[in-house]
Amino acid sequence: MSNKRCTIMIAVASMLLLICMFLLYKTVQENQRYEKFISTQLSESLSSLVTAIVANDEILQQYNLSEGDNLLPEHATNLCANFTTVSTKYNHLLNAALHLNKVNNADINPVLGNVAQDITFFLARSVIGNDLLGDCSLIETTISLDAVQSQKIAEIRELNNQWSGVVKKYVPEATSRGVSDVDWNDMINNTMWIQLLEELSVDVGQLGINHFFY
């Protein structure tokens, strides 16, 4: 009886061990799938953020920005759409960094996303002429800038140029057409994206909420 009981106990222990190993394997698989999903999402947001900032810089550097200057309508709508991308993707990356405990609220200034959104509102309503906030669709065939608009866009150009400098420090291959030869997953895994967010948040400057919106 003793041998039989011992055999049964060994069999039960072996079965429990197999079950535990299976559950552990499934957990590891789920974690790997989750990490891959998160990495893909972060890579897409990071790529879009970088491309939008560089594209805006290329557009804004084409203008002297004095009163009476004409802004090409397609440039206005592209700027508006790109700043929307900057706002949404920056906020997505920041929220992910907080959720993953990569940073805390004291490490990164969240104002950048709000400033980019305010710029979108300014461009949509004041420059393009849409009544709906954030509507970047074109309604004017010619956009002539007044003194206030020229000054604000000059400030926007300076600010975005600072962001572009930070972006190109980490992604020197970045262009307005995107980046095809950058290993975004490597940037995510090496937490370079956290350093990028931190430097971008510093370069918001002293601008407050609603600085560009009116």
C-alpha positions in Angstrom: 0.0 0.0 0.0 2.8 2.3 0.9 4.4 1.9 -2.5 1.1 2.4 -4.2 0.4 5.6 -2.3 3.9 6.9 -3.1 3.3 6.2 -6.8 0.0 8.0 -6.7 1.6 11.0 -4.9 4.4 11.1 -7.5 1.8 10.9 -10.3 -0.3 13.7 -8.8 2.8 15.9 -8.1 4.0 15.3 -11.7 0.6 16.3 -13.1 0.5 19.4 -10.9 4.0 20.3 -12.1 3.0 19.8 -15.8 -0.1 22.0 -15.2 2.0 24.7 -13.6 4.5 24.6 -16.4 1.7 24.8 -19.0 0.2 27.8 -17.2 3.6 29.5 -17.0 4.2 28.9 -20.7 0.8 30.4 -21.5 1.5 33.4 -19.3 4.8 34.0 -21.0 3.2 33.7 -24.4 0.5 36.2 -23.4 3.1 38.6 -22.0 5.2 38.3 -25.2 2.1 39.0 -27.4 1.2 41.9 -25.2 4.8 43.3 -25.3 4.8 42.9 -29.1 1.4 44.7 -29.4 2.6 47.5 -27.2 5.9 47.8 -29.1 4.1 48.0 -32.4 1.7 50.7 -31.1 4.5 52.7 -29.7 6.6 52.4 -32.9 3.7 53.6 -35.0 3.1 56.6 -32.7 6.8 57.4 -32.5 7.2 57.3 -36.3 4.1 59.5 -36.9 5.2 62.0 -34.3 8.7 62.3 -35.8 7.5 62.6 -39.3 4.9 65.3 -38.5 7.4 67.5 -36.7 9.9 67.3 -39.5 7.3 67.9 -42.1 6.1 71.0 -40.3 9.6 72.3 -40.0 10.2 71.9 -43.8 6.9 73.8 -44.5 7.5 76.6 -42.0 11.1 77.3 -43.1 9.8 78.3 -46.5 8.2 81.5 -45.2 9.6 84.9 -44.1 6.3 85.5 -42.2 5.7 89.2 -42.5 2.3 91.0 -42.6 0.5 90.5 -45.9 2.4 87.2 -46.8 0.3 84.6 -48.5 0.3 81.1 -47.0 -0.4 78.4 -49.5 -3.7 76.7 -48.6 -2.3 73.2 -48.9 0.5 74.2 -46.5 -2.0 75.5 -44.0 -4.1 72.3 -44.0 -0.9 70.1 -43.8 0.4 72.1 -40.8 -3.0 71.8 -39.2 -3.2 68.1 -39.7 0.4 67.5 -38.7 0.0 69.4 -35.4 -3.1 67.3 -34.7 -0.8 64.3 -35.2 1.9 65.8 -32.9 -0.7 66.3 -30.1 -2.4 62.9 -30.3 0.8 60.8 -30.8 2.7 62.7 -28.1 -0.1 62.2 -25.6 -0.4 58.5 -26.6 3.4 58.0 -26.0 3.3 59.9 -22.7 0.3 57.9 -21.4 2.0 54.7 -22.4 5.2 55.8 -20.6 3.2 56.5 -17.4 1.2 53.2 -17.7 4.4 51.2 -18.2 6.1 53.0 -15.2 8.8 54.3 -17.4 8.3 57.8 -16.1 6.3 59.6 -13.4 4.3 62.8 -13.7 7.3 64.8 -12.5 9.6 63.6 -15.2 7.8 64.9 -18.3 5.9 68.1 -18.9 2.5 67.1 -20.5 2.0 70.7 -21.9 3.5 69.9 -25.4 0.4 67.9 -26.4 -1.8 70.7 -25.3 0.3 73.4 -27.1 0.2 71.4 -30.3 -3.6 71.1 -30.0 -3.9 74.9 -29.4 -1.8 75.4 -32.6 -4.2 73.2 -34.5 -7.2 75.2 -33.2 -5.4 78.5 -34.2 -4.7 77.2 -37.7 -8.1 75.8 -38.2 -10.1 78.7 -37.0 -8.0 81.8 -37.5 -5.9 80.9 -40.5 -7.9 78.5 -42.5 -11.2 80.0 -41.4 -13.2 77.0 -40.2 -15.7 77.5 -37.4 -15.4 74.0 -36.1 -12.4 73.5 -33.7 -9.7 71.3 -35.2 -11.3 71.2 -38.6 -8.3 71.3 -41.0 -10.3 71.1 -44.2 -9.7 73.8 -46.7 -12.3 76.5 -47.4 -10.2 79.4 -48.6 -8.4 79.5 -51.9 -6.0 82.2 -50.8 -4.7 82.8 -47.2 -3.3 86.3 -46.6 -1.7 86.7 -43.1 -2.3 89.7 -41.0 0.3 91.0 -38.4 -1.0 88.9 -35.5 -1.2 85.7 -37.6 2.3 86.3 -39.0 3.7 86.8 -35.5 2.0 83.7 -34.1 3.1 81.5 -37.0 6.7 82.9 -36.5 6.5 81.7 -32.9 5.1 78.4 -34.0 8.0 78.0 -36.5 10.6 78.7 -33.8 9.0 76.2 -31.4 8.6 73.5 -34.0 12.2 74.0 -35.1 13.3 73.3 -31.5 11.2 70.1 -31.6 12.7 69.2 -35.0 16.2 69.6 -33.6 15.4 67.2 -30.8 13.8 64.7 -33.1 16.8 64.7 -35.5 19.2 64.2 -32.6 17.6 60.8 -32.0 16.4 60.0 -35.5 18.9 61.8 -37.9 17.3 59.9 -40.9 13.9 61.5 -40.3 12.3 63.2 -43.3 8.9 64.6 -44.1 8.1 61.5 -46.1 8.7 59.2 -43.2 11.6 57.0 -42.2 12.0 53.5 -43.6 15.5 52.5 -42.4 15.1 53.1 -38.6 14.5 50.2 -36.2 11.7 51.7 -34.2 11.4 48.6 -32.0 15.1 49.0 -31.0 14.4 52.6 -30.0 11.4 51.4 -27.9 13.4 48.5 -26.3 16.3 50.8 -25.5 14.0 53.4 -24.0 15.4 56.1 -26.3 11.8 57.1 -26.9 11.6 58.1 -23.2 14.6 60.3 -23.6 13.1 61.8 -26.7 9.8 62.6 -24.9 11.7 64.1 -22.0 13.7 66.5 -24.2 10.6 67.5 -26.2 8.8 68.3 -23.0 11.7 70.6 -22.0 11.6 72.4 -25.3 8.0 73.5 -24.9 9.5 76.6 -23.3 7.5 78.8 -21.1 4.4 78.6 -23.3 1.1 78.1 -21.4 -2.2 76.7 -22.5 -4.2 78.7 -25.0 -1.1 80.7 -26.0 -1.9 80.3 -29.7 -5.7 79.8 -29.5 -8.0 82.7 -29.9 
